[in-house]
Amino acid sequence: MRIFIYLLIQFFCFELFSQGYLRIDGGRLISGTSGYIVLNNSHWINNNSTANLTLTNNTTKFIGGTTNYIGGSQPTPFYNMRIAKTAADVYLAQHQQVSSQIYMESGDLDLRNYNITLSSTASLSNESYDKRIKATNGTSEGEGTGYLTTTRTDPSGNVANLGLNFTPVGGGLGSTEIRRGHLKQQGSGSFTSNYSAYRYYRIIPTTMRQLTINNFYYFVDGTNPSAGVAELNVHPEANLQMFQQVQYWNGSTNPIYWEPRSTTPVIASDYVSSSTTSNPIMLNYILITLASTTVPLPVEYLSFNANCIEGIVYITWQTASEINNAGFYLEKSNDGNNWFNLQFINGNGTSNQINSYSVVDNSPFNQTYYRIKQIDNNGEVSFSNIVSANCQNQSYVEDILPINSGESPFSIIVRGEPDKTYELLFTNVLGQQLLSKKVKLTSMQEIVPVYEQLFSTGIYYVTMITANKRISKPILFNKE
């Protein structure tokens, strides 16, 4: 049934008992200072301007056993929103606002592709695995783009009771938007077929700082937690790991990938503890989610190159992060179709730092193709892209390769034209120059040690300046 209404709510309860909808058209005024609006198996449809709606101290309660929605052409400035459905959900068909509280009594609130903006004093209350916020595409969980959002000044702790308890390191964040979403996040690089749990947090601060994540909460089925039902997707609790989306300049591109963070699962209380990266990142936000060591998210390769110098091929690659990496089989081919193993290189297990690898092929073909066959500790295999090197009609190659020993001194492989002098510049992640060195090559390749004590622990960049180009590569330094 249709109900066209002009309501003045003042200390009373207005209730719809039959199937239908409460429709508020433009120009109609709803105002009041306290009371209940109870919708029994009915939709809330608002086509009115928020200027004509004053729901101060009012609670809008959704009850009944059938699924209903909150929609219309305009958002509603709810004061209190209370979800009390039995065997059914309430879903959004329009963006909404809440100035005091969302209270989960029973049933779920499905955001779908819409957002709820919480005021600077609003909060979420009484959530549990069987009465929670989620986001679907109408059928499948983890497929909706909607999120809860609130903006606070210098936030810390469990802000708005959204389920993320954090502490900024070294000072305040300033005015900060905090989003809690439930769209599953896709893995990057060779893990694009993997997806995260159905919860993420996006923090957009004025001042970027590292965060100590005291509690990243999640929901599992309280009657059968080992099944991983509710928000964990396919990820077992015992193997949960927090991942952060990061972006670093690697000398030629700016790959955005998921970096695994050191994580402590607290299974009995359904949360993990971790921290965000302490290294400055190129992104203006902090995006974190949960996955697992068994179904990881991150990209492996930042670079993969093969260069022929005086009849010898030097193959190098860098990884941005590794999960349970047993090692790499470097394979070669003369046609790009038939492959055989050249050498096995041990991996770094689980690592969230840049690692460099190199192999020398003393017997290449005139045209040789290379690929990396990476193997996990559990035996799973993935392949890199294919690179090639031409040893026929070869000439010198200008390039640099940092040797990431992680200790002092570290070294740089410099490749170029013999008897030519090259300049090496060392900068921090902000682009500030720390050191300049000039290197005169006596052969096509030399190893240059760096003894200068100008570096603290962190990621730096070395740039080789040639006549026609600048070549930059990252290097990790660990000051003893």
C-alpha positions as CSV (number, residue, x, y, z in Angstrom):
1,M,0.0,0.0,0.0
2,R,1.1,3.6,-0.5
3,I,1.1,6.1,2.4
4,F,1.5,9.8,1.6
5,I,2.0,11.5,4.9
6,Y,2.5,14.8,6.7
7,L,3.9,13.9,10.1
8,L,4.6,15.9,13.3
9,I,6.3,13.5,15.7
10,Q,6.3,14.7,19.3
11,F,6.7,12.0,22.0
12,F,4.8,9.2,20.2
13,C,5.3,6.1,18.2
14,F,4.2,5.9,14.5
15,E,4.0,2.3,13.3
16,L,3.2,0.5,10.0
17,F,1.9,-3.0,10.5
18,S,1.3,-4.1,7.0
19,Q,3.4,-4.7,3.9
20,G,4.1,-1.4,2.1
21,Y,6.3,1.6,2.3
22,L,6.6,4.9,4.1
23,R,7.0,7.5,1.4
24,I,8.0,11.1,2.1
25,D,7.6,13.4,-0.9
26,G,9.1,16.8,-1.5
27,G,7.8,19.7,0.5
28,R,6.4,17.5,3.3
29,L,7.8,18.2,6.8
30,I,8.8,15.6,9.3
31,S,10.0,17.1,12.6
32,G,10.1,16.2,16.3
33,T,12.3,16.0,19.3
34,S,11.8,12.4,20.5
35,G,9.9,9.2,19.7
36,Y,9.9,6.1,17.5
37,I,9.1,5.5,13.9
38,V,8.6,1.8,13.6
39,L,8.4,0.2,10.1
40,N,7.0,-3.4,10.2
41,N,8.0,-5.1,6.9
42,S,7.9,-1.8,5.1
43,H,10.3,0.3,3.0
44,W,11.5,3.8,3.8
45,I,11.4,6.0,0.7
46,N,12.6,9.6,1.0
47,N,12.2,12.0,-1.8
48,N,12.4,15.1,0.4
49,S,15.2,17.5,1.0
50,T,17.1,17.0,4.2
51,A,16.3,20.6,5.1
52,N,12.7,19.5,5.6
53,L,13.5,16.5,7.8
54,T,14.3,17.0,11.5
55,L,14.5,13.7,13.3
56,T,16.4,14.9,16.4
57,N,16.2,12.3,19.3
58,N,14.0,10.0,17.1
59,T,14.7,6.4,16.5
60,T,13.7,4.8,13.2
61,K,13.3,1.1,13.8
62,F,12.9,-1.6,11.2
63,I,11.1,-4.8,12.3
64,G,9.5,-7.8,10.7
65,G,10.4,-11.0,8.9
66,T,10.7,-9.8,5.3
67,T,13.6,-7.9,3.6
68,N,13.1,-4.2,3.2
69,Y,15.1,-1.2,1.9
70,I,15.9,2.4,2.7
71,G,15.8,4.4,-0.5
72,G,14.3,7.3,-2.4
73,S,15.9,10.1,-4.4
74,Q,17.3,11.8,-1.2
75,P,19.4,10.7,1.8
76,T,17.6,10.7,5.2
77,P,19.3,12.4,8.2
78,F,18.5,9.6,10.7
79,Y,19.1,10.3,14.3
80,N,19.0,6.7,15.6
81,M,18.7,3.8,13.2
82,R,17.7,0.5,14.8
83,I,17.8,-2.8,12.8
84,A,15.5,-5.4,14.5
85,K,14.6,-7.8,11.7
86,T,13.8,-11.5,12.2
87,A,15.1,-13.9,9.5
88,A,15.5,-10.9,7.1
89,D,17.8,-7.9,6.3
90,V,17.5,-4.2,5.6
91,Y,19.4,-3.0,2.6
92,L,20.3,0.5,1.2
93,A,19.0,1.9,-2.1
94,Q,20.4,5.4,-1.4
95,H,23.2,7.0,0.6
96,Q,22.2,7.8,4.2
97,Q,23.2,9.8,7.2
98,V,23.2,9.0,11.0
99,S,23.8,11.6,13.6
100,S,23.7,9.5,16.8
101,Q,23.7,5.7,16.6
102,I,23.2,2.6,14.4
103,Y,22.0,-0.1,16.8
104,M,22.0,-3.8,15.6
105,E,19.3,-5.6,17.5
106,S,18.7,-8.5,15.0
107,G,19.2,-9.0,11.3
108,D,21.9,-7.5,9.0
109,L,22.2,-4.1,7.4
110,D,23.3,-4.6,3.8
111,L,25.0,-1.5,2.4
112,R,25.2,-2.9,-1.1
113,N,26.6,0.0,-3.2
114,Y,25.7,2.9,-0.9
115,N,27.3,4.7,2.0
116,I,26.3,5.8,5.5
117,T,27.9,9.0,6.8
118,L,28.2,9.0,10.6
119,S,28.5,12.4,12.3
120,S,31.5,13.3,14.4
121,T,29.7,11.9,17.5
122,A,27.8,8.9,16.0
123,S,28.7,5.3,16.6
124,L,27.8,1.7,15.7
125,S,26.6,-0.5,18.5
126,N,25.7,-4.1,19.4
127,E,27.1,-5.8,16.3
128,S,27.8,-9.6,16.3
129,Y,28.3,-12.2,13.6
130,D,24.5,-12.7,13.2
131,K,23.6,-9.0,13.2
132,R,26.1,-6.9,11.5
133,I,27.0,-4.5,8.7
134,K,27.8,-6.1,5.3
135,A,27.9,-5.3,1.6
136,T,26.4,-7.6,-1.1
137,N,25.5,-7.3,-4.8
138,G,22.0,-8.6,-3.8
139,T,23.1,-12.2,-3.5
140,S,26.8,-12.6,-2.7
141,E,28.7,-11.1,0.2
142,G,31.8,-9.1,-0.4
143,E,30.6,-7.8,-3.7
144,G,29.1,-4.4,-2.6
145,T,31.0,-1.2,-2.8
146,G,29.2,0.6,0.1
147,Y,31.0,1.7,3.3
148,L,30.5,3.5,6.6
149,T,32.4,6.7,6.8
150,T,33.1,9.3,9.6
151,T,35.5,12.3,9.9
152,R,37.3,12.9,13.2
153,T,40.1,15.2,14.3
154,D,43.3,13.4,15.6
155,P,41.4,10.0,15.9
156,S,42.7,7.1,17.9
157,G,41.2,4.0,19.6
158,N,38.1,2.2,18.3
159,V,36.7,5.2,16.5
160,A,32.8,5.2,16.2
161,N,33.1,1.6,17.4
162,L,33.8,0.6,13.7
163,G,36.0,-2.3,14.8
164,L,39.5,-0.9,14.3
165,N,41.4,0.1,17.4
166,F,44.6,2.0,16.4
167,T,47.2,4.3,17.8
168,P,49.1,6.8,15.6
169,V,52.9,6.8,16.1
170,G,54.6,10.1,16.7
171,G,51.7,12.5,16.7
172,G,48.2,13.2,15.6
173,L,46.6,12.6,12.2
174,G,44.8,15.9,11.9
175,S,41.3,15.9,10.3
176,T,40.9,12.3,9.2
177,E,38.2,10.3,7.3
178,I,37.8,6.7,8.3
179,R,36.0,4.3,6.1
180,R,34.9,0.7,6.9
181,G,33.9,-1.2,3.8
182,H,33.1,-4.8,3.0
183,L,34.1,-5.2,-0.6
184,K,36.6,-8.1,-0.9
185,Q,39.9,-6.7,-2.1
186,Q,41.6,-8.4,-5.1
187,G,45.2,-9.6,-4.9
188,S,47.9,-8.0,-7.1
189,G,50.6,-9.3,-9.4
190,S,50.5,-13.1,-9.6
191,F,47.8,-13.3,-6.9
192,T,45.0,-11.6,-8.8
193,S,42.9,-14.7,-8.4
194,N,43.0,-14.3,-4.6
195,Y,40.6,-12.1,-2.6
196,S,40.7,-10.8,1.0
197,A,38.2,-11.2,3.8
198,Y,35.0,-9.1,3.5
199,R,36.3,-6.2,5.5
200,Y,38.7,-3.3,4.9
201,Y,39.6,0.1,6.4
202,R,40.6,3.1,4.4
203,I,42.1,5.9,6.6
204,I,42.7,9.3,4.9
205,P,44.6,11.5,7.3
206,T,45.8,15.1,6.9
207,T,49.2,14.0,8.3
208,M,50.4,10.6,7.3
209,R,51.8,8.5,10.1
210,Q,52.5,4.9,11.0
211,L,49.6,3.2,12.9
212,T,49.9,0.6,15.6
213,I,46.9,-1.6,14.9
214,N,45.9,-2.8,18.4
215,N,42.7,-4.6,17.2
216,F,41.5,-5.3,13.7
217,Y,38.2,-7.1,14.5
218,Y,36.2,-9.4,12.3
219,F,33.2,-11.7,12.6
220,V,33.0,-15.5,12.3
221,D,30.1,-17.8,12.8
222,G,29.9,-18.1,16.6
223,T,28.4,-21.6,16.3
224,N,31.0,-22.9,13.9
225,P,34.1,-20.6,13.8
226,S,36.4,-23.1,12.2
227,A,34.2,-23.0,9.0
228,G,35.3,-19.4,8.4
229,V,31.7,-18.3,7.8
230,A,30.8,-14.6,8.0
231,E,33.5,-12.1,7.0
232,L,36.6,-14.3,6.6
233,N,35.8,-15.6,3.1
234,V,38.2,-18.6,2.7
235,H,40.8,-17.5,5.2
236,P,41.4,-19.6,8.3
237,E,41.7,-17.7,11.5
238,A,45.0,-19.3,12.5
239,N,46.7,-18.1,9.3
240,L,45.2,-14.5,9.2
241,Q,47.6,-11.8,8.2
242,M,47.0,-8.0,7.7
243,F,47.9,-6.5,4.3
244,Q,48.5,-2.9,3.5
245,Q,48.2,-1.4,0.0
246,V,51.5,0.5,-0.7
247,Q,53.2,2.2,-3.6
248,Y,57.0,2.7,-4.0
249,W,59.0,4.1,-6.8
250,N,61.2,1.3,-8.1
251,G,63.2,3.2,-10.7
252,S,60.9,2.9,-13.6
253,T,57.3,2.4,-12.5
254,N,55.2,3.0,-9.4
255,P,53.6,-0.4,-8.7
256,I,50.7,-0.5,-6.2
257,Y,50.7,-3.8,-4.4
258,W,49.6,-5.5,-1.2
259,E,52.4,-5.6,1.4
260,P,52.1,-8.3,4.1
261,R,52.5,-6.9,7.6
262,S,53.8,-8.8,10.7
263,T,50.5,-10.0,12.3
264,T,49.5,-11.6,15.6
265,P,46.1,-13.4,15.4
266,V,44.1,-13.5,18.6
267,I,41.6,-16.2,17.7
268,A,39.8,-16.4,21.0
269,S,38.7,-12.7,20.7
270,D,38.3,-12.5,16.9
271,Y,40.9,-9.9,16.1
272,V,44.5,-9.5,14.8
273,S,47.2,-7.0,15.9
274,S,49.7,-5.5,13.5
275,S,51.1,-2.2,12.3
276,T,51.1,-0.2,9.1
277,T,54.4,0.5,7.3
278,S,56.9,2.9,8.9
279,N,58.3,3.8,5.5
280,P,56.8,6.8,3.8
281,I,54.5,5.7,0.9
282,M,53.4,7.5,-2.2
283,L,49.7,7.1,-1.4
284,N,47.7,9.7,0.5
285,Y,45.7,7.0,2.4
286,I,46.2,3.9,4.5
287,L,44.2,0.9,3.2
288,I,44.4,-2.3,5.2
289,T,42.5,-5.6,5.0
290,L,42.8,-9.2,6.1
291,A,43.9,-12.2,4.1
292,S,46.1,-15.2,5.1
293,T,49.5,-16.8,4.6
294,T,47.7,-19.6,2.7
295,V,45.7,-17.3,0.4
296,P,48.0,-14.2,0.1
297,L,47.5,-11.0,-1.9
298,P,50.8,-9.4,-2.8
299,V,52.8,-9.0,-6.0
300,E,56.1,-10.7,-6.2
301,Y,58.1,-9.0,-8.9
302,L,59.1,-5.4,-9.1
303,S,61.6,-6.0,-12.0
304,F,62.9,-8.9,-14.1
305,N,65.7,-8.2,-16.6
306,A,68.3,-10.1,-18.7
307,N,71.3,-8.4,-20.3
308,C,74.1,-9.9,-22.5
309,I,77.5,-8.6,-21.8
310,E,80.5,-10.0,-23.6
311,G,78.8,-13.3,-24.4
312,I,77.5,-13.7,-20.8
313,V,73.9,-13.1,-19.8
314,Y,73.2,-11.5,-16.4
315,I,69.7,-12.1,-15.1
316,T,68.4,-10.0,-12.3
317,W,65.0,-9.6,-10.5
318,Q,63.5,-7.9,-7.5
319,T,60.6,-8.9,-5.3
320,A,58.5,-6.4,-3.4
321,S,57.2,-9.0,-1.0
322,E,57.1,-12.8,-0.5
323,I,54.8,-15.2,1.2
324,N,56.1,-18.6,2.2
325,N,58.5,-18.5,-0.8
326,A,60.7,-21.6,-0.9
327,G,62.6,-20.3,-3.9
328,F,62.9,-19.7,-7.7
329,Y,63.8,-22.0,-10.6
330,L,65.3,-19.8,-13.3
331,E,64.4,-21.4,-16.6
332,K,65.8,-20.7,-20.1
333,S,64.7,-21.5,-23.6
334,N,65.9,-20.9,-27.2
335,D,62.3,-20.5,-28.6
336,G,60.1,-19.4,-25.7
337,N,58.2,-22.7,-25.7
338,N,60.5,-25.5,-24.5
339,W,62.1,-24.8,-21.1
340,F,64.7,-26.3,-18.9
341,N,66.1,-25.4,-15.5
342,L,69.2,-23.1,-15.4
343,Q,69.5,-22.7,-11.6
344,F,67.6,-22.8,-8.3
345,I,67.8,-19.8,-6.0
346,N,66.5,-19.9,-2.4
347,G,63.7,-17.5,-1.5
348,N,63.3,-15.4,1.6
349,G,60.3,-17.2,3.1
350,T,57.9,-14.4,4.2
351,S,59.3,-10.9,3.6
352,N,57.7,-7.5,3.2
353,Q,60.9,-5.8,2.0
354,I,62.6,-5.4,-1.4
355,N,64.8,-8.4,-2.2
356,S,67.2,-8.6,-5.2
357,Y,68.4,-11.8,-7.0
358,S,70.9,-12.4,-9.8
359,V,72.0,-15.4,-11.9
360,V,74.7,-15.6,-14.5
361,D,74.2,-17.7,-17.7
362,N,77.6,-18.5,-19.2
363,S,76.3,-20.5,-22.1
364,P,73.4,-18.5,-23.6
365,F,71.9,-19.0,-27.1
366,N,72.2,-16.2,-29.6
367,Q,68.6,-15.3,-28.5
368,T,67.8,-16.7,-25.0
369,Y,64.4,-16.5,-23.2
370,Y,64.1,-16.6,-19.4
371,R,61.3,-17.0,-17.0
372,I,61.0,-17.6,-13.2
373,K,59.2,-20.6,-11.8
374,Q,58.4,-19.6,-8.2
375,I,57.5,-22.3,-5.7
376,D,55.9,-21.9,-2.3
377,N,56.6,-24.0,0.8
378,N,53.4,-25.9,0.2
379,G,54.4,-26.8,-3.4
380,E,52.2,-24.3,-5.2
381,V,53.9,-22.9,-8.4
382,S,53.5,-19.6,-10.3
383,F,55.4,-18.2,-13.3
384,S,56.8,-14.8,-14.1
385,N,56.6,-13.0,-17.4
386,I,59.2,-13.9,-20.0
387,V,62.3,-11.7,-20.8
388,S,64.9,-12.3,-23.4
389,A,68.6,-11.4,-24.1
390,N,70.3,-11.2,-27.5
391,C,74.0,-12.1,-27.5
392,Q,74.3,-11.6,-31.3
393,N,75.4,-8.1,-32.4
394,Q,75.7,-7.1,-28.7
395,S,76.9,-3.8,-27.4
396,Y,77.5,-2.5,-23.9
397,V,74.4,-2.0,-21.6
398,E,74.1,0.9,-19.2
399,D,72.4,-0.2,-16.0
400,I,72.8,-0.5,-12.2
401,L,71.7,-3.2,-9.8
402,P,71.8,-2.6,-6.0
403,I,73.0,-5.6,-4.1
404,N,70.5,-5.6,-1.1
405,S,72.6,-7.3,1.6
406,G,70.7,-5.1,4.0
407,E,74.0,-4.3,5.8
408,S,76.7,-1.7,5.7
409,P,78.6,-1.4,3.4
410,F,76.3,-2.2,0.6
411,S,77.3,-2.5,-3.1
412,I,76.1,-1.4,-6.5
413,I,76.7,-3.3,-9.8
414,V,77.4,-0.7,-12.4
415,R,77.3,-1.6,-16.1
416,G,78.3,0.6,-19.0
417,E,80.9,1.6,-21.5
418,P,84.5,0.9,-20.4
419,D,86.7,4.0,-19.8
420,K,83.6,6.1,-19.3
421,T,82.8,7.9,-16.1
422,Y,79.2,7.7,-14.6
423,E,77.7,9.6,-11.7
424,L,75.7,7.8,-9.0
425,L,73.3,9.8,-6.9
426,F,71.8,8.5,-3.7
427,T,68.5,10.0,-2.5
428,N,65.9,9.2,0.2
429,V,62.2,8.6,-0.5
430,L,61.5,12.3,-0.5
431,G,63.9,12.9,-3.3
432,Q,66.5,14.6,-1.1
433,Q,70.1,14.0,-2.3
434,L,72.4,12.4,0.3
435,L,75.5,11.4,-1.6
436,S,77.1,11.6,-5.1
437,K,79.8,9.3,-6.4
438,K,81.6,9.2,-9.7
439,V,82.7,5.8,-11.1
440,K,85.0,5.2,-14.1
441,L,84.6,1.8,-15.5
442,T,87.5,-0.4,-16.5
443,S,85.2,-3.1,-17.9
444,M,81.6,-3.5,-18.9
445,Q,80.6,-4.3,-15.3
446,E,82.0,-3.4,-11.9
447,I,80.9,-3.8,-8.3
448,V,81.1,-0.5,-6.4
449,P,81.0,-0.7,-2.6
450,V,79.4,2.2,-0.6
451,Y,81.1,2.8,2.7
452,E,79.7,6.3,3.5
453,Q,77.9,6.4,6.8
454,L,75.1,8.7,5.7
455,F,72.2,6.3,5.9
456,S,69.7,5.2,8.5
457,T,67.5,2.1,8.2
458,G,65.1,2.4,5.4
459,I,64.6,2.4,1.6
460,Y,66.8,4.7,-0.6
461,Y,67.2,5.2,-4.3
462,V,70.4,5.1,-6.4
463,T,70.3,6.9,-9.8
464,M,72.9,6.4,-12.6
465,I,73.3,9.4,-14.8
466,T,74.3,8.7,-18.4
467,A,74.5,10.9,-21.5
468,N,70.9,10.2,-22.5
469,K,69.0,8.9,-19.4
470,R,68.7,8.5,-15.7
471,I,68.3,5.0,-14.3
472,S,67.0,4.7,-10.7
473,K,66.7,1.6,-8.5
474,P,65.6,1.1,-4.9
475,I,67.9,-0.3,-2.2
476,L,67.1,-1.4,1.4
477,F,69.6,-0.3,4.0
478,N,69.7,-1.6,7.6
479,K,72.0,0.4,9.9
480,E,73.7,-1.8,12.4
